[in-house]
Each structure stands twice: as structure tokens, then as C-alpha cells.
């Protein structure tokens, strides 16, 4: 859901912006500026869509989207300001296609804003309900952002990969802290999710650092980079190995310790109806 909303938003707005002749200046300016701001705020989205170009895109390809409550609040603030600006535009003066696009965007922003009251419980837009879990928690998404999504067809992309890899421990620690905060509020994943996540994370750090996917992917995918030698590729893999060993494995162990502490407190009840706002969240 979160990925669908993000990517559809970017694709839909880009299509509207291309229709310059028919689109009034106010709506044109809003879509162009707001989409840029939205993608700029979320480096992972910028990388996955290849939205910008040149120096700006390159800079974003050296970053990882934060896993913090503050990031969610910043995104909500942008959604609110964007919605207010969109609602101030007279849609009676635009074409039917443009009106549909504006109405879809309004609906999307309203859905993001609606979840502000449930931020303690995670969000279908910002991330999974639980910061650490086996399907799409930070422990999965951070790895996928590099091994699956990050481009590695030239040396600059490889340099950017290493820069992002240096940030994984910081982003993972943010997720651990958020999981701890949720636990303090009594918001715990079901025991079977905790068990599955623990097994997955323990397997992740059971490999030698050199065998970790974050290292092997860098070496293997750069094989097609025409501006890199094998010596350079091996050197970068060696750098990645040190980062995985000295930075990532320790923070993964911190995450494991946090989930192990939560496990005795959890039950196998999975429905969010067990939470105080469960019925309202289901309705939403």
C-alpha cells in the first residue's frame, strides 16, 4: 500500500505536469513543485523512481530515508501544506482529466493525513505497522533498498552504494528505538511474528561478513560496469565487508536483543482490535 501510493503519486503527477498547454499555471506550478518536494524528502523514493537527474539525483542516491517518528511528522506537515494549496486552486477552470488528477491527489493526501492519529501504531503509508518484522520491517527494507533497488551499473553508483551502506546502521538503530518506544506503549507484534523475525535476523548475521548479500551484491552487480576494474570491485567489496562487520552486525544484534525482550510479553493474537484504537484503524 505505502509503495503503491508513493509511486502512483509520482507517476500520476508527472503525467499531469507534461500536459503544459492545457493546464492552468497555478495547477501546473503546484504539481511540479509539490512532487519535487515530496520525492526530495524521501531519498529511497528518489532512488527507486530515478526521479531527478544530475547532481541532485546523485546526492539523493547517497542517502537513506529516515526510520524516525520525526520523519513521519515532517511528511505529514508537507502533506497538509500540499493539501491546503491544492484546495485553494479553482478546479472549475481546468480540464476534466486535470480535475480527476487533482481529486486523486487530494484523496491520497487526505489518506496520509488521516493516519496522523495512529502514528504510534505505525502506518500503511510510512512503513509497516511494526518497525522490525519479517515482511517489510526496516530489517528487510534497508537491505532491499541496496541489494534490489540501488543501481550498480557504473563506479559512481558503486560509490553511492558504499555511502548508503555507511548509513544502514544509523537507520536500523532508528527502527530499533521506534520498536522500543512502541513496546513501551504496549504495542507489540504477535509472538509468531517476533519469532519469525528473530529467526530471519539471526540468519542474516550468521553468515561471514564477506558472504553477506550487502557485500556480494555490490561485487556481482558491478561486473557489468565498464568503468570499473576487477581490482576496484574487490576493493569496494572489502570496504563493504568492514562496514557490515563493524557497523551492521552489531546493530542487528541490538535489534535481536530488543525483540527477544519483547517475545515473553507478546501473545499470538494478530488483530489490531486488541489495541485501544483498533476498530477505528480497521475502519480507516
N, C-alpha and C positions, 0 to 999 in steps of 0.2 A: 504493500500500500504506500509506504513512505517513498519508495523509489518511483513508483508509478506517478504519484502526484508531482514529484520533483521533475522527472524527465518530461512528462506530458506538459507541464507548465512551460518549460523551456522551449519545447518543440512548437507548442501552440503559439506562444508569444513571438517566436522567431518568424513563424509563418505570417502572422498579422503585420509585423514590422515590415515585411517585404512588400506589402501592398501599400506603397507610399502614395501613389497618385490619388487613391480614393479616400484614404484615411485622414481625418482632420488632424491638424497639427498637435492639438492637446493630447489626443489618444495616442498618436504616434510617439510623441515625446515620452509619455508615461510608460508605454510598453517597453520602449528601448531602454530608458533609464532604469526602470524598476527591475527588469530582467537582468541587466548587468549587475545591479546591486545585489540581487538575490543570489546569483551564481558566485559573485565575488566573495560573499560571506561564507560560502561553503566550498572549500578547496576540493574536497572529494568529488563534488558535483562538477566542478570546472574540469577536473581531470577526466572523469568518465564521459563527459559530453564533448570534450575538446572545444569548449565554448569560445574562449578568447584565442588570440594568436600573439606571436612575438614575445616581447619581454614580459608582458602581463601574464600570459598563459604559462610561460616558463617559471615565473616566480610562484604561481599557484601550484605548479607541479612539484614544488619543494616543500609543500605544507600538507598537513593532515587536519581534517575537520575536528574541532574540539569535541570532547565527550562530556561536557560540563552542563550544569543547570544554567550557568550564565550564558552559554551559547544558545540554549533554548530560549531564554528570555530575550536575547538580542534578536533572534529570528522572529519571535513574536512581535517585538517592537517594530521591526521592518514590515511585517505583515499588516499590522494595524495602520501604520502610516501609508502603506500602499493602498489599503482598502479605502481609507479616507480620501486619498487623492483620486482614486478611480470613481468613487461615488460622487465626487464633485464635477465630473465630466458629464455633459449633457449627451446621453446616448441616443436621443431622438434625432440627432444630426449626423449619425453615422449609418453605414450600410447595415443590412441585416446580418451579414457574415461577421462584421466587426462587432455588432451588438451581441451576437452569440458568444464570440470570443471573450468579450468583456464580462458577460454574465458567467461564463465558465470560470474565468479568473476570480471573479467575486466569490463564487461558491467555494473555490479552492482556498482562498484566503480566509473565508469565514470558518471553514473546517479546521484550519490550522489554529486560528484564534480560539475556537471553541474548546480546544484541548488545554488551554491555559490552566483551567481549574483542576486538571488531572495530571499536572506535571510530576507530582510525587510518584505517580504510578507509571511513569514512562509515557510513551506516546506512539501511536501508529504512524505519525509523521517523523518525529525526530529520531527515533531508534526503536528497538524492541522494548517491550514492557520492562524487562529486566536487563540491566546493563551488561551482565555476564550470563550468557546462556548458549546452548549448543547450536542453535539455528542461525541467529543473526545478532548475537551479542557482540560487544567490542572485540572479544577474543577471536571471533570469526571475521567480522567486517574489516578490522585493521589489517589482517593477513590478506584477505581478498583484495583490498584496495591496492596492494602492491603486487601480489602474485598473479592476480587475474586481470585487473583493470589498468594498472600503470603501463604506459607504452615503454618498450625497451628496444627500439629499432635504431638507436644511434647513441653516441657517447654522452651527449647532453642529457638524454633521457636516463641513462645509467647513473650519471652524476646526481640527477634529481631523485632517482630511486634511493641512493645512499642517504641523501639529505632527509628524505621522508622516513627512511628506516631509523635514523637517529631520533625521530620524534615518536616512534611507536611506544617506547616505554612511558613517556610522558602521557600520551593519550590513554594507554592502558591503565596507568595509575589513576587518571581521572575517572575511568569507569569503575575501578575498584572502590574509590572513595564514594562514588554515587551509589554503588551497591550497598556499601556500609551505611550510608545515610538512609537509604530505603529500609534496610533491615532495622534501623533504629526506630522507624515509624511502624514497624510490624509488617512491612511489605516484603514478603519472602517468596521466591519461586517455589513451586511444588517440589517435594523431595525428589521425585523421579527426574525432574529437570536438573536439579542440583547434581544428582548422581551422574547423569549423562554428561553434563558439562565438566564435572571433575574428571571423568574418565577421558574425555576429549583433550582437556588441557594437560593432564598428566602425560598423555601420549605425545603431545606437542613438544614437551620438554624432555622426553625420554630419548630422543634422537641426539646424536652428537651435533654440536652447532654447525659443523660443516655440512651435515646431511639435512639440515632444516630447510623446508621449502623456500623460506625467505632468502636463503643463500643459493640453493640450487637453481631457483627460477632466474635469478639475476645472471648466473653464468650461462644457463642454457638459452635463454631468450636473446641474449646479446650475440649469439653465434651468427646471426644474420646482419649484425651491424657492420657495415662496410668500413666505417671509420674507426674501428677498434681492432687491436691485435689480440691474439690469444693471451699474451703476457699481460696486457691491460685487463682483460676479462678475469684472469686468475687473481690479479692484484685486487680488483674490486671485490671478488668473491671472498678473498682473505679479509678485507676490511669488513665486509658484511658478517663474516664469521665471528669476528671480535665483538661487533655490536650485539649480535644475537647472544653470545656467551655472557658478556659483561653487563648488558643492559636489559635485554628482553627476558632471558630465562629467570633472572631474579624477580622481575615484576610479575611474571607469570606465576611464580611461586607465591608471591603476595596474594594474587587473586585466588589461587588454590586454597591458601590458608583462610581467606575470608569466606569462601564458600563452604569449606569444611566446618567452620564455626557456625555457619547458618544451618547446616544439614540437620543437627539434632532438634532444631526449633521448628522445622518445616513439617508439613503434612503432605499427603498425596492429593489433596483437593486442588483442582486446577482452575475452577471457575472464578472469575473476578467478583462474583456475587458474594464471596466471603469478605470482601472489603466494604468499608462504610459507603463508598460512592459507587459500588459495583453496578447496581441497577441503572444508575444514570449513565455510567460509562457504556454499558451494553446498549442503551437507547441511543446514545451518541454514535 
